Amino acid sequence: MSDPIGVRAWRRSPALSVRVRILAAILLVTAAGLAIAGTTAYVVQRERTLSDIDAVLTDTVDDVRIVAADSAAALAGTASAGPASTSTADLRGVMRAVIAGVRPATNESTLAVIDGAAALEPRAVDFRLVDDVLVQRSEAETASGEVVLGTVMASGRLLRYVFVPVSVDGDPAQGTFIAAFDLDAELKPVSDASRTYLLVGLVTLIVVGLVGWVVAGRLLRPIRGLREAAARITASDVSERIPVVGHDDVSALTSTVNDMLDRLQGALTGQRRLLDDVGHELKTPMTIVRGHLELMNPASAADVVATRDLAIDELDRMGGLVRDISALAQVERSGLVNRRPTDIAALVERVRLKAAALSGHSWVVSATADVVVAVDADKLTQALLQLAANAVSHGAPTGVIELGSALTTDAAGRPRLQLRVSDHGPGISDELLPRVFDRFQRGTRGRGPAGSGLGLAIVAAIAEAHGGAARVATTPGGGATFTIDLPADEASASPDPKDIRS
């Protein structure tokens, strides 16, 4: 059962566009960074504030002990000078001196507890500590006579406190000095800073989101154009190109895609031309065979034999055409060029020996380039033999056919290798000269069998596969000279052993 149209469309379309995913990733990373930074700053500031509070409470213990000792000594001296001549100080007087001497800081309050009851407190404090829970807690926690540091919720506030036991010799009463900080008030600047940071972080995320949306859209615009262009391109029209803007990776991708479209257009154009030419070339032999078969007299043995011979001849010609088309298609695949260091002089001599079997002409090497160049020796041999066969078919019936090689330079001073085949026949007409390497282009009929018209096209394809070109010119004195012009980057490696065999 086929999928519904809606399901197929859903499968083709991603849930989120690349632009949204990029923006989401940026926002997630930014939010994570802001959250980590804000949380770290809050925790550090909070712990620092709590540490400062504990330090103040610890210092308060020392202050209480000093003031209590000094007050007890002063009260004892005053008592000994009185009428009763007693030398003891009372606890209430000492606690009164401690309350007066140890002043509370901002967001801090103090309280004096005597025998489990709130007794004394300062007049001007930010908040008051009279709370049954706090007083009962102080009595229970200081029963052992130790200083106690802790945290409690009392009077609707979260308090960080210290209980300092105070006693006076000669007075059986037990006292406790309480100092406590309102933690919420102390941590308020930290909390306010955190809320401000949170607000700034949200604004930052919004700004990053807007900027990221715009920047991502501009960066992805060429890719959207690429997608839209690819959707518009069809097998019948690949002429559209994508405008290249900028010099970044996306513009480089756009240039690469445009180059790919150029190659694709060239390949499609060549394919269409080849199919048109093949259709045209095959139509003639098929028409000939069909016509003779329709007119053949089955009762006449001679007519049957003649028609059979003609059909076989035309089928052989079509078979040769198919072979040449296959050879041309294979040569045009540049990946099939197998470059190896090749001794050019040995290559030309080997071609001369093979070409000598084509005809009784005098085959000579007129010039030699003693150089080793990285080329595909087999493909160049195929091209030179094709030029040799062309010279036999269309050149003079007898005489000399020259092969040669030369090392030259182009206008930029770069070395070039030229391989030549020259004949001294009737030559090529001026009208045909520009089109001689086109597919299925035939000149005047030669002395040999008619070819497919693809031989010189194969030569041109081999030259182009090497990064070169094939040319033709008139031979001085009459005839045609075909030249394969290739780049000649000299190879330092040893030449192919095939090219030094005689």
C-alpha positions as CSV (number, residue, x, y, z in Angstrom):
1,M,0.0,0.0,0.0
2,S,1.5,3.4,-1.0
3,D,1.9,6.1,1.6
4,P,-0.6,9.0,1.6
5,I,0.5,12.2,0.0
6,G,0.6,14.0,3.3
7,V,2.8,11.3,4.9
8,R,5.2,11.4,2.0
9,A,5.5,15.2,2.2
10,W,6.1,14.9,5.9
11,R,8.9,12.5,5.4
12,R,10.5,14.7,2.8
13,S,10.3,17.9,4.8
14,P,12.3,18.1,8.0
15,A,10.5,19.1,11.2
16,L,12.8,22.0,11.8
17,S,14.8,24.0,9.2
18,V,18.6,24.4,9.3
19,R,18.1,28.0,10.3
20,V,16.0,27.1,13.3
21,R,18.3,24.3,14.4
22,I,21.4,26.6,14.1
23,L,19.6,29.3,16.1
24,A,18.4,26.8,18.7
25,A,21.9,25.5,19.2
26,I,23.3,29.0,19.6
27,L,20.6,29.9,22.1
28,L,21.1,26.7,24.1
29,V,24.9,27.2,24.3
30,T,24.4,30.9,25.2
31,A,21.8,30.1,27.9
32,A,23.9,27.3,29.3
33,G,26.9,29.6,29.5
34,L,24.9,32.4,31.2
35,A,23.3,30.0,33.6
36,I,26.6,28.5,34.6
37,A,28.2,31.9,35.0
38,G,25.2,33.3,37.0
39,T,24.9,30.3,39.3
40,T,28.6,30.3,40.0
41,A,28.7,34.0,40.8
42,Y,25.6,33.7,43.0
43,V,27.0,30.7,45.0
44,V,30.4,32.4,45.4
45,Q,28.9,35.7,46.6
46,R,26.5,33.9,48.9
47,E,29.2,31.8,50.5
48,R,31.4,34.8,50.8
49,T,28.6,36.7,52.6
50,L,27.9,33.8,55.0
51,S,31.6,33.5,55.7
52,D,31.8,37.2,56.5
53,I,28.8,36.8,58.9
54,D,30.4,33.9,60.7
55,A,33.6,35.9,61.0
56,V,31.7,38.8,62.6
57,L,29.9,36.4,65.0
58,T,33.2,34.8,66.0
59,D,34.7,38.2,66.7
60,T,31.6,39.0,68.7
61,V,32.4,36.1,71.1
62,D,35.8,37.6,71.9
63,D,34.3,41.1,72.3
64,V,31.7,39.7,74.7
65,R,34.3,37.9,76.8
66,I,36.5,41.0,77.0
67,V,33.7,43.4,77.9
68,A,32.3,40.9,80.5
69,A,35.6,40.4,82.2
70,D,36.3,44.2,82.3
71,S,32.8,44.9,83.6
72,A,33.0,42.2,86.2
73,A,36.3,43.5,87.5
74,A,34.9,47.1,87.6
75,L,31.8,46.1,89.4
76,A,33.7,44.0,91.9
77,G,36.0,47.0,92.7
78,T,33.0,49.3,93.2
79,A,31.3,46.8,95.5
80,S,34.4,46.4,97.7
81,A,34.5,50.2,98.3
82,G,30.9,50.2,99.5
83,P,29.5,50.0,103.0
84,A,28.9,46.3,102.8
85,S,32.5,45.7,101.8
86,T,31.4,42.8,99.4
87,S,33.7,41.9,96.5
88,T,31.2,40.3,94.1
89,A,29.5,41.6,91.0
90,D,26.1,40.7,89.9
91,L,25.4,39.0,86.4
92,R,22.7,41.6,85.4
93,G,25.2,44.4,85.7
94,V,27.7,42.5,83.6
95,M,25.1,41.7,80.9
96,R,24.1,45.4,80.9
97,A,27.6,46.4,80.2
98,V,28.0,43.7,77.5
99,I,24.8,44.9,75.8
100,A,26.0,48.5,75.9
101,G,29.6,47.6,74.8
102,V,28.9,45.2,72.0
103,R,27.0,47.3,69.4
104,P,25.1,45.3,66.7
105,A,26.0,45.9,63.1
106,T,23.6,46.5,60.2
107,N,21.0,43.7,60.0
108,E,22.2,42.4,63.3
109,S,20.6,42.4,66.7
110,T,21.6,41.3,70.2
111,L,19.8,40.0,73.3
112,A,20.8,39.2,76.9
113,V,19.1,36.1,78.5
114,I,19.3,35.5,82.2
115,D,18.1,32.2,83.7
116,G,16.2,31.3,80.6
117,A,14.3,34.6,80.2
118,A,15.0,37.6,77.9
119,A,16.4,40.3,80.1
120,L,18.1,43.1,78.2
121,E,18.4,44.3,74.5
122,P,19.6,47.4,72.8
123,R,17.2,50.2,72.1
124,A,18.2,50.9,68.5
125,V,18.3,47.7,66.4
126,D,17.0,46.7,62.9
127,F,14.9,44.0,64.4
128,R,14.2,42.5,67.8
129,L,15.2,39.0,69.1
130,V,12.6,38.5,71.8
131,D,11.3,35.1,70.7
132,D,10.4,32.1,72.9
133,V,11.9,29.7,70.4
134,L,15.2,31.5,70.3
135,V,15.4,32.0,74.1
136,Q,14.5,28.3,74.8
137,R,17.1,27.2,72.1
138,S,19.8,29.3,73.8
139,E,19.1,27.8,77.2
140,A,19.2,24.2,75.8
141,E,22.3,24.6,73.6
142,T,24.5,26.4,76.2
143,A,23.8,24.0,79.0
144,S,27.3,22.6,78.6
145,G,28.9,26.1,78.8
146,E,30.1,26.1,75.2
147,V,29.7,28.8,72.5
148,V,27.2,27.7,69.9
149,L,27.0,28.9,66.2
150,G,23.9,28.0,64.2
151,T,20.9,28.9,62.0
152,V,17.2,29.1,63.0
153,M,13.9,30.5,61.8
154,A,12.6,32.8,64.5
155,S,10.2,35.8,64.5
156,G,9.6,35.1,60.8
157,R,13.3,35.6,59.9
158,L,16.1,33.3,59.0
159,L,18.7,34.0,61.6
160,R,22.4,33.2,61.8
161,Y,23.2,33.3,65.5
162,V,25.9,32.8,68.1
163,F,25.1,31.9,71.8
164,V,27.8,33.1,74.3
165,P,27.5,31.8,77.8
166,V,28.2,34.5,80.5
167,S,28.7,33.9,84.2
168,V,30.0,35.9,87.2
169,D,31.7,34.5,90.2
170,G,29.6,34.8,93.3
171,D,26.3,35.1,91.3
172,P,24.5,31.8,90.8
173,A,22.5,33.2,87.8
174,Q,23.3,31.9,84.3
175,G,23.3,34.3,81.4
176,T,23.6,34.0,77.6
177,F,24.5,36.7,75.1
178,I,22.8,36.3,71.8
179,A,23.9,38.0,68.6
180,A,22.1,37.2,65.3
181,F,22.1,38.3,61.7
182,D,19.0,38.5,59.5
183,L,20.3,36.3,56.6
184,D,17.6,37.4,54.2
185,A,18.5,41.0,54.7
186,E,22.3,40.3,54.4
187,L,21.8,38.2,51.3
188,K,19.4,40.7,49.7
189,P,22.2,42.5,47.7
190,V,23.3,39.1,46.3
191,S,19.7,38.2,45.5
192,D,19.1,41.6,43.8
193,A,22.2,41.2,41.8
194,S,21.1,37.7,40.7
195,R,17.7,39.0,39.6
196,T,19.4,41.8,37.7
197,Y,21.7,39.2,36.1
198,L,18.7,37.1,35.2
199,L,17.0,40.0,33.5
200,V,20.2,41.0,31.6
201,G,20.6,37.3,30.6
202,L,17.1,37.2,29.2
203,V,17.7,40.4,27.2
204,T,21.0,39.0,26.0
205,L,19.3,35.8,24.8
206,I,16.7,37.8,22.9
207,V,19.4,40.0,21.3
208,V,21.5,36.9,20.4
209,G,18.4,35.2,19.0
210,L,17.5,38.2,16.8
211,V,21.1,38.6,15.6
212,G,21.5,34.9,15.1
213,W,18.3,34.7,13.1
214,V,19.4,37.5,10.8
215,V,23.0,36.2,10.4
216,A,21.9,32.6,9.9
217,G,19.5,33.7,7.2
218,R,22.1,35.7,5.4
219,L,24.6,32.8,5.6
220,L,22.1,30.2,4.4
221,R,20.7,32.4,1.6
222,P,23.0,30.9,-1.0
223,I,22.1,27.4,0.2
224,R,18.4,28.3,-0.2
225,G,19.2,29.6,-3.7
226,L,21.1,26.4,-4.4
227,R,18.1,24.3,-3.3
228,E,15.6,26.4,-5.3
229,A,17.9,26.3,-8.4
230,A,18.3,22.5,-8.0
231,A,14.5,22.2,-7.9
232,R,14.1,24.2,-11.1
233,I,16.8,22.4,-13.0
234,T,15.5,19.6,-15.2
235,A,17.1,17.2,-17.7
236,S,16.0,19.6,-20.5
237,D,17.4,22.8,-19.0
238,V,20.6,23.0,-16.9
239,S,21.5,26.5,-17.9
240,E,20.6,28.2,-14.6
241,R,23.5,29.3,-12.3
242,I,23.6,30.5,-8.7
243,P,25.0,34.0,-8.1
244,V,28.2,33.8,-6.0
245,V,28.4,36.4,-3.2
246,G,31.3,36.8,-0.8
247,H,34.4,34.8,-0.3
248,D,33.5,32.4,2.5
249,D,32.9,28.6,2.6
250,V,29.3,29.0,1.4
251,S,30.3,31.0,-1.7
252,A,33.0,28.4,-2.4
253,L,30.3,25.7,-2.3
254,T,28.2,27.8,-4.7
255,S,31.1,28.1,-7.1
256,T,31.7,24.3,-6.9
257,V,28.0,23.6,-7.6
258,N,28.1,26.0,-10.6
259,D,31.2,24.2,-11.9
260,M,29.4,20.9,-11.5
261,L,26.4,22.3,-13.4
262,D,28.7,23.5,-16.2
263,R,30.2,20.0,-16.4
264,L,26.7,18.5,-16.3
265,Q,25.4,20.8,-19.0
266,G,28.4,19.9,-21.2
267,A,27.9,16.2,-20.6
268,L,24.2,16.4,-21.4
269,T,24.8,18.5,-24.5
270,G,27.4,16.0,-25.7
271,Q,25.1,13.1,-24.9
272,R,22.2,14.7,-26.9
273,R,24.5,15.4,-29.8
274,L,25.8,11.9,-29.7
275,L,22.3,10.4,-29.6
276,D,21.2,12.6,-32.5
277,D,24.3,11.7,-34.5
278,V,24.0,8.0,-33.7
279,G,20.3,8.0,-34.7
280,H,21.2,9.8,-37.9
281,E,24.0,7.4,-38.7
282,L,22.0,4.2,-38.0
283,K,19.0,5.4,-39.9
284,T,20.8,5.1,-43.3
285,P,22.0,1.5,-43.1
286,M,18.7,0.4,-41.6
287,T,16.8,2.0,-44.4
288,I,19.1,0.4,-47.0
289,V,18.7,-3.1,-45.5
290,R,14.9,-2.7,-45.1
291,G,14.5,-1.4,-48.7
292,H,16.5,-4.3,-50.2
293,L,14.7,-6.9,-48.1
294,E,11.3,-5.5,-49.3
295,L,12.4,-5.6,-52.9
296,M,14.2,-8.9,-52.7
297,N,12.8,-11.7,-54.9
298,P,12.8,-14.8,-52.7
299,A,12.5,-17.0,-55.8
300,S,15.8,-15.7,-57.2
301,A,18.9,-17.2,-55.6
302,A,21.1,-14.5,-57.0
303,D,18.9,-11.8,-55.6
304,V,18.8,-13.5,-52.2
305,V,22.6,-13.8,-52.1
306,A,23.1,-10.2,-53.2
307,T,20.7,-8.9,-50.6
308,R,22.3,-11.0,-47.9
309,D,25.8,-9.7,-48.8
310,L,24.5,-6.1,-48.7
311,A,22.8,-6.6,-45.4
312,I,25.9,-8.2,-43.8
313,D,28.0,-5.3,-45.1
314,E,25.6,-2.8,-43.6
315,L,25.5,-4.7,-40.3
316,D,29.3,-4.8,-40.2
317,R,29.3,-1.1,-40.7
318,M,26.8,-0.6,-37.9
319,G,28.9,-2.9,-35.7
320,G,32.0,-0.8,-36.4
321,L,30.0,2.3,-35.6
322,V,28.9,0.9,-32.2
323,R,32.6,-0.1,-31.5
324,D,33.8,3.4,-32.3
325,I,31.1,5.0,-30.1
326,S,32.1,2.7,-27.2
327,A,35.7,3.6,-27.7
328,L,34.9,7.3,-27.8
329,A,32.8,7.1,-24.6
330,Q,35.6,5.2,-22.9
331,V,38.2,7.8,-23.9
332,E,36.1,10.7,-22.7
333,R,36.2,9.4,-19.2
334,S,39.2,11.3,-18.0
335,G,39.6,9.0,-15.0
336,L,40.6,6.2,-17.3
337,V,43.8,8.1,-18.4
338,N,46.6,6.1,-16.7
339,R,49.6,8.5,-16.7
340,R,53.0,6.9,-16.4
341,P,56.5,8.2,-17.2
342,T,57.0,7.4,-20.9
343,D,60.0,7.7,-23.2
344,I,58.4,9.7,-26.1
345,A,61.1,8.7,-28.6
346,A,60.6,5.0,-27.9
347,L,56.8,5.5,-28.1
348,V,56.9,7.1,-31.6
349,E,59.3,4.4,-32.9
350,R,56.9,1.7,-31.6
351,V,54.0,3.4,-33.4
352,R,56.1,3.6,-36.6
353,L,56.8,-0.1,-36.5
354,K,53.1,-0.9,-36.0
355,A,51.9,1.5,-38.7
356,A,54.2,-0.1,-41.2
357,A,51.8,-3.0,-41.4
358,L,48.9,-0.8,-42.5
359,S,50.3,0.0,-46.0
360,G,53.3,-0.1,-48.2
361,H,54.1,3.6,-47.6
362,S,57.5,4.7,-46.5
363,W,57.1,5.3,-42.8
364,V,59.7,7.6,-41.3
365,V,60.4,9.5,-38.1
366,S,61.2,13.1,-39.1
367,A,61.9,14.6,-35.6
368,T,62.4,13.1,-32.2
369,A,61.9,14.6,-28.7
370,D,64.2,12.7,-26.3
371,V,62.2,13.4,-23.2
372,V,60.3,11.4,-20.6
373,V,56.8,12.7,-20.0
374,A,53.9,11.3,-17.8
375,V,51.2,10.3,-20.3
376,D,49.0,7.3,-21.0
377,A,51.1,5.4,-23.5
378,D,48.3,3.1,-24.7
379,K,45.9,5.9,-25.4
380,L,48.5,8.0,-27.3
381,T,49.4,4.9,-29.3
382,Q,45.8,4.5,-30.2
383,A,45.5,8.1,-31.3
384,L,48.7,8.0,-33.4
385,L,47.7,4.8,-35.1
386,Q,44.3,6.3,-35.8
387,L,46.0,9.3,-37.5
388,A,48.3,6.9,-39.4
389,A,45.2,5.0,-40.7
390,N,43.6,8.3,-41.6
391,A,46.8,9.2,-43.6
392,V,46.7,5.9,-45.4
393,S,43.0,6.3,-46.3
394,H,43.0,10.0,-47.3
395,G,46.6,10.7,-48.2
396,A,48.6,9.8,-51.3
397,P,48.4,6.2,-52.5
398,T,52.2,5.9,-52.2
399,G,55.1,7.9,-50.8
400,V,56.2,9.0,-47.4
401,I,54.1,9.3,-44.2
402,E,56.0,11.1,-41.5
403,L,55.8,10.7,-37.7
404,G,57.5,13.0,-35.3
405,S,57.7,14.5,-31.8
406,A,59.0,17.8,-30.6
407,L,59.3,19.7,-27.3
408,T,58.2,23.3,-27.5
409,T,57.0,26.1,-25.1
410,D,53.8,28.0,-25.0
411,A,53.4,31.8,-24.6
412,A,53.9,31.5,-20.8
413,G,57.1,29.6,-21.2
414,R,55.7,26.2,-20.1
415,P,56.9,23.1,-21.9
416,R,54.6,21.4,-24.5
417,L,54.9,18.1,-26.2
418,Q,53.8,17.8,-29.9
419,L,53.2,14.5,-31.7
420,R,52.7,14.8,-35.4
421,V,51.6,12.6,-38.4
422,S,52.0,14.1,-41.9
423,D,50.9,12.9,-45.3
424,H,51.4,14.3,-48.8
425,G,48.0,13.6,-50.3
426,P,45.3,16.0,-51.5
427,G,44.9,17.6,-48.1
428,I,41.7,18.9,-46.5
429,S,39.4,21.6,-47.9
430,D,39.2,24.9,-46.2
431,E,35.5,24.4,-45.6
432,L,36.1,21.1,-43.8
433,L,39.2,22.2,-41.9
434,P,37.4,23.7,-38.8
435,R,35.1,20.7,-38.4
436,V,37.5,17.8,-39.1
437,F,37.5,16.6,-35.5
438,D,33.7,16.7,-35.1
439,R,31.8,13.5,-34.6
440,F,30.6,11.7,-37.7
441,Q,32.4,14.3,-39.9
442,R,33.7,12.6,-43.0
443,G,35.8,14.1,-45.7
444,T,36.1,12.9,-49.3
445,R,36.0,9.2,-49.6
446,G,39.4,7.7,-49.4
447,R,40.8,4.6,-50.9
448,G,40.1,2.4,-47.9
449,P,36.7,1.3,-46.5
450,A,34.4,4.1,-45.3
451,G,34.8,4.8,-41.7
452,S,32.4,5.7,-39.0
453,G,33.4,9.3,-38.8
454,L,34.5,9.0,-35.2
455,G,38.2,8.3,-35.6
456,L,39.4,11.9,-35.4
457,A,36.9,12.6,-32.7
458,I,38.5,9.8,-30.7
459,V,42.0,11.4,-31.3
460,A,40.6,14.8,-30.0
461,A,39.1,13.2,-26.9
462,I,42.4,11.5,-26.1
463,A,44.2,14.8,-26.4
464,E,41.7,16.6,-24.2
465,A,41.9,13.8,-21.6
466,H,45.6,14.6,-21.3
467,G,44.8,18.3,-20.9
468,G,45.8,19.1,-24.5
469,A,44.3,19.5,-27.9
470,A,44.4,18.1,-31.4
471,R,44.9,20.3,-34.5
472,V,45.3,20.0,-38.2
473,A,47.2,22.1,-40.7
474,T,48.2,21.9,-44.4
475,T,51.5,20.1,-45.0
476,P,54.0,22.3,-47.0
477,G,53.9,20.9,-50.6
478,G,50.4,19.4,-50.1
479,G,48.7,17.1,-47.7
480,A,47.7,17.3,-44.0
481,T,49.6,17.4,-40.8
482,F,47.7,16.3,-37.6
483,T,49.3,17.4,-34.3
484,I,48.5,16.3,-30.8
485,D,49.6,19.1,-28.4
486,L,50.0,18.1,-24.8
487,P,51.4,19.7,-21.6
488,A,54.9,18.3,-21.0
489,D,55.8,18.3,-17.4
490,E,58.9,16.2,-17.5
491,A,58.8,13.1,-15.3
492,S,61.8,12.3,-13.0
493,A,60.8,8.6,-12.7
494,S,62.0,5.8,-14.9
495,P,60.0,5.4,-18.2
496,D,57.5,2.6,-18.8
497,P,59.4,-0.5,-19.8
498,K,57.0,-1.0,-22.8
499,D,58.3,2.2,-24.4
500,I,61.9,1.0,-24.6
501,R,61.3,-2.3,-26.2
502,S,62.2,-2.5,-29.9
